[in-house]
Amino acid sequence: ELNDAYKAKFKFPFIMAVKGSNRHQILAAFETRIHHSVDTEFKCALDEINKIAFFRLLTL
């Protein structure tokens, strides 16, 4: 339900570097970020992509 609402609003999927986060933290982020403006959320999503890339590089 949150995923559908998020994608309908922002036109891209919810992106979060979930390493170290529990289910409650992920849902809380979802519920907070759905209220962002499109520009703010796009920047947030890019930050999360950078975190994901960083975590992956650490494992190389």
N, C-alpha and C positions, 0 to 999 in steps of 0.2 A: 504494500500500500504506500509506504513512504517512498519506495523506489520509483513507483509509477508517478507519484506527485512530483518528485524531484526531477525526473526526466522530462515530464510535461512542462515544467517551469523553465528549466535551464537548457533543454535540448541536448544534453550530454549526460552520461551516467555518473552516479555518485562515485567519487574516487577518494580513497583514504588509505594511507599507509597504516595498516592495522597491526603491524608488529608491536607487541607489548601492550596492546589494547584489549580489553575484555568486551563482551557483548554489550554491556550497559554503557560503556564509554563510546562505542561505535554508534549505538542508537541515540545517545545524547548529542553526538556530533551531527548526526543526520537531522535531528529535530532542531538544532540550532541553525545549521547551515541552510536549511530549506527557507529560512526567512531572510537570507542575504539577498542583495541585489544581484543581477546577472553578472555585472562587472566584478563585484567583490567575490562572488563564488567562483568565477573563472580563475581569478588570481589564487584563490584558496586551492582549487583543483590542481593548478600548476605547481604550487608548493608541495602538495601531496605527491604528485608525480616525481618531483625532485627527491623527496624522501624515499620513495620506493626505489628509485634508481640508486640512491646512496646505499641503501640497505643491500641491494643486489651486488653492488661493487665491493662491498665489504666481504662478501662471501667468495670472491674470486681468488 
